[in-house]
Amino acid sequence: MSRVGLEGQVAVVTGAARGVGELLARKLSARGAKVALVGLEEEALKEVSGRLHTDSAHWYADVTDHEAMSRVAREVKERFGKVDIVVANAGVANGGPFAESDPDAWRRVIEVNLIGSAVTARAFLPVLTESRGYLLQVASLAAITPAPMMTAYCASKAGVEAYAHSLRAEVGHQGVRVGVAYLSWTDTDMVRGADRDEVMRELRQRLPWPANKTYPLGPAVDRIVAGIERRSAHVYGQSWLRGMQGVRGYLPAIVGAVGQREMKRFAPRLQGIRTGLVGAGGEADEEARATHGH
């Protein structure tokens, strides 16, 4: 598939203060794209913006807030004249048994990851239609396979995958391309935050290879950039994820059988698992809601 040069393109990245979003912003900028950073950590966004190679600006906004994101879309268009690429990357996670999970944290994972992605697309679709641009929805291995102790995250990522595939069919005739990016466990604050819990870390290490490893961030983001350049329908942060697509129909039964055995083994140790949002991004989300009342 032919590549689109990123020189002079305008890219919007949500969840851009850290992790995948921050490094993606840097790599897009290094290829000549102007970048609009969106997120909840204003100081961190300002720092990221200051380190970029090209013209950039940052916006404080909660991706679940339709009015705020519509305003951001208008202001990005005013600031840069157009929008060519939108990466719906903002996401949060929690872990632990569903029955003991914090209902507010569980709901928030769905709100940010699924509804926030849809709010982002709704806000930016008019400008993407003008530019015949590209929307990349960041999903996860969790969209392909279920996993115990990750009910909200798996539900949210399966949801955004299905929504983005549906949207692709709707907007393709208008010249807008829609892609889905899949990442396995990648070395970010979110994954490190989840790993702080001994049981969650051990459960993850017991997953079958290659899903039991944490992968470096740089190569995964390089693959995402290449996917953006190609306007790809599917982008795989780790190459082996492509192969998972062919076997995904068998995975719920396998995970159901093996997961049941693992959960029985870990049952005595499940008391006291932290059930709130994980990692620095999760902390930022909780702090923003406490401060701004979302």
C-alpha positions in Angstrom: 0.0 0.0 0.0 1.4 3.4 -0.9 2.6 5.7 1.9 1.4 9.2 2.6 4.3 11.6 3.5 3.7 13.2 6.8 5.5 16.5 6.0 3.0 19.3 6.6 0.2 17.0 7.7 -1.7 17.9 10.9 -2.1 15.1 13.5 -4.2 15.1 16.6 -3.1 12.6 19.4 -5.3 12.1 22.5 -3.7 10.8 25.7 -0.5 12.5 24.5 1.0 13.3 27.9 2.8 10.0 28.3 3.4 6.4 26.9 2.2 5.6 23.4 0.7 9.0 22.8 3.7 11.0 23.9 6.2 8.9 21.8 3.8 8.8 18.8 3.6 12.6 18.9 7.4 12.8 18.9 7.8 10.4 16.0 5.1 12.1 13.9 6.8 15.4 14.5 10.2 14.0 13.5 8.6 13.1 10.2 7.4 16.6 9.6 3.8 16.5 11.0 2.3 19.3 13.0 0.9 17.9 16.2 -2.1 18.8 18.4 -1.8 17.1 21.8 -4.9 16.4 23.8 -5.1 15.1 27.4 -5.7 15.7 31.1 -2.1 16.5 32.2 -1.6 20.1 31.2 2.0 20.5 32.4 3.1 17.2 30.9 1.4 18.1 27.6 3.1 21.5 27.6 6.5 19.8 28.1 5.9 17.3 25.3 4.8 20.1 23.0 8.0 22.1 23.8 10.2 19.1 22.8 8.6 18.5 19.4 10.5 19.3 16.1 7.6 21.0 14.4 4.7 23.4 15.1 2.6 22.0 17.9 0.0 23.0 20.5 -1.7 21.3 23.4 -5.3 21.2 24.7 -6.6 20.2 28.1 -9.7 18.1 27.6 -11.5 15.1 28.9 -12.2 12.9 25.9 -15.6 11.8 27.3 -16.8 15.5 27.3 -18.5 16.1 23.9 -18.6 19.9 24.3 -14.9 20.1 25.2 -13.8 17.9 22.4 -16.0 19.7 19.8 -14.3 23.0 21.0 -10.9 21.3 20.7 -11.7 20.2 17.1 -12.7 23.8 16.2 -9.7 25.3 17.8 -7.2 22.8 16.2 -8.7 23.6 12.8 -8.4 27.4 13.5 -4.8 26.9 14.8 -3.5 24.7 12.0 -6.0 25.2 9.1 -6.9 21.6 8.8 -6.7 18.1 10.4 -5.4 15.1 8.5 -4.9 12.5 11.1 -6.6 11.7 14.4 -5.3 9.1 16.8 -7.8 8.1 19.5 -5.2 6.8 22.0 -6.5 8.0 25.4 -7.2 5.1 27.6 -7.3 3.9 31.2 -7.3 0.4 32.8 -8.2 -1.3 36.1 -7.8 -4.9 37.2 -9.0 -7.5 39.6 -12.0 -9.8 40.0 -15.2 -8.3 38.5 -17.3 -9.1 41.6 -15.0 -7.1 43.9 -14.3 -4.3 41.3 -14.9 -0.7 42.1 -18.1 0.1 40.1 -17.0 3.7 39.4 -13.5 2.6 38.1 -15.1 -0.2 36.0 -17.5 2.3 34.4 -14.8 4.9 33.9 -12.7 2.4 31.8 -15.7 1.9 29.5 -16.4 5.7 29.4 -12.8 6.7 28.5 -11.8 3.8 26.2 -15.0 3.3 24.3 -17.2 6.4 24.7 -14.3 8.8 24.8 -13.0 7.3 21.5 -16.5 7.8 19.9 -16.7 11.4 21.3 -13.3 12.0 19.8 -14.3 10.7 16.4 -17.7 12.6 16.5 -15.9 15.8 17.2 -13.2 15.4 14.5 -15.1 13.7 11.7 -16.2 16.9 10.0 -12.6 18.2 9.6 -11.4 14.7 8.6 -14.1 14.6 5.9 -12.8 18.0 4.6 -9.3 16.7 4.4 -10.2 13.1 3.4 -8.1 12.1 6.4 -7.4 9.2 8.6 -8.8 8.1 12.0 -6.7 5.6 13.9 -8.4 3.9 16.9 -6.0 2.4 19.4 -7.3 -1.0 20.5 -5.4 -3.9 22.1 -4.7 -7.6 22.2 -7.6 -7.4 24.7 -9.9 -6.7 21.8 -8.9 -10.1 20.2 -8.9 -12.3 23.3 -10.8 -12.2 26.6 -8.8 -12.3 29.9 -9.8 -12.9 33.5 -9.3 -10.0 35.9 -9.6 -7.5 33.0 -13.4 -7.4 32.3 -13.7 -3.7 31.8 -10.6 -3.3 29.7 -11.4 -6.2 27.4 -15.0 -5.0 27.0 -13.9 -1.5 26.2 -11.3 -2.6 23.6 -13.5 -5.1 22.0 -16.1 -2.3 21.8 -13.8 0.2 20.2 -12.6 -2.4 17.7 -16.2 -3.2 16.6 -17.2 0.5 16.6 -14.2 1.5 14.4 -14.8 -1.4 11.9 -18.5 -0.2 11.6 -17.4 3.4 11.2 -14.9 2.5 8.4 -17.8 1.1 6.3 -19.8 4.3 6.9 -17.3 7.0 6.1 -15.1 5.3 3.4 -17.1 6.7 0.5 -16.4 10.2 1.9 -12.7 9.6 1.6 -12.1 9.1 5.3 -10.0 6.0 6.2 -10.4 4.3 9.6 -7.8 2.0 11.1 -7.5 -0.1 14.3 -4.2 -0.4 16.1 -3.5 -3.5 18.2 -0.9 -3.6 21.0 0.1 -6.4 23.3 1.7 -5.6 26.7 3.9 -2.6 25.9 6.2 -0.9 28.3 4.1 2.1 29.4 3.0 3.6 32.7 -0.3 1.8 32.4 1.3 -1.7 32.2 3.9 -0.8 34.9 1.0 0.3 37.1 -0.8 -3.0 36.6 2.4 -4.8 37.3 2.7 -3.2 40.8 0.1 -5.7 41.9 2.0 -9.0 42.6 -1.0 -11.3 41.6 -1.7 -9.4 38.4 2.0 -9.5 37.5 2.3 -13.2 38.2 -0.9 -14.0 36.3 0.4 -12.2 33.3 3.7 -14.0 33.4 1.8 -17.3 33.3 0.1 -16.4 30.0 1.3 -18.5 27.0 4.2 -17.1 24.9 4.3 -14.6 23.3 1.6 -12.9 25.3 3.5 -13.2 28.6 6.2 -10.6 27.6 6.3 -6.9 28.0 7.4 -5.3 24.7 9.5 -2.2 24.2 7.6 1.0 23.4 9.8 2.3 20.5 9.3 -0.5 17.9 5.6 -0.7 18.6 5.2 3.1 18.0 7.4 2.8 14.8 4.9 0.3 13.5 2.0 2.6 14.4 3.7 5.4 12.5 4.1 3.2 9.4 0.4 2.2 9.7 -0.5 5.9 9.7 1.7 6.6 6.7 -0.1 3.8 4.8 -3.6 4.7 6.2 -3.9 1.0 7.2 -7.1 -0.6 8.2 -5.2 -2.8 10.7 -2.0 -1.8 12.5 -0.1 -4.3 14.7 2.3 -2.9 17.3 3.8 -6.4 17.6 4.0 -8.5 14.4 2.7 -11.7 15.9 -0.6 -10.0 16.7 -1.6 -10.3 13.0 -1.6 -14.1 13.4 -4.0 -13.9 16.4 -6.8 -12.7 14.0 -7.0 -16.2 12.4 -7.5 -18.1 15.7 -9.5 -15.5 17.7 -12.7 -17.6 17.4 -11.1 -20.4 19.4 -9.7 -18.1 22.2 -12.8 -17.7 24.4 -13.1 -21.4 25.0 -9.3 -21.8 25.6 -9.2 -18.8 28.0 -12.3 -20.0 29.7 -10.8 -23.5 30.5 -7.3 -22.4 31.4 -8.4 -19.2 33.1 -10.7 -21.1 35.4 -7.8 -23.3 36.6 -5.6 -20.3 37.1 -8.2 -18.4 39.0 -8.8 -21.3 41.3 -5.0 -21.4 42.0 -4.9 -17.7 42.8 -8.2 -17.5 44.7 -6.6 -17.3 48.2 -4.4 -14.4 47.1 -7.1 -12.3 45.4 -8.2 -10.3 48.6 -6.8 -6.8 48.6 -6.1 -6.4 44.9 -6.3 -2.7 44.0 -9.4 -2.2 42.0 -9.0 1.5 41.0 -7.5 2.8 37.8 -3.8 1.9 37.3 -0.7 3.8 36.5 0.1 7.5 36.3 -2.6 8.1 33.6 -5.2 6.5 35.8 -4.1 8.8 38.7 -4.3 11.8 36.4 -7.9 10.8 35.3 -9.0 10.4 38.9 -7.4 13.7 39.9 -9.0 15.5 37.0 -12.5 14.2 37.8 -12.0 15.2 41.5 -10.9 18.7 40.5 -13.2 19.4 37.6 -16.2 17.4 38.7 -16.5 15.1 35.6 
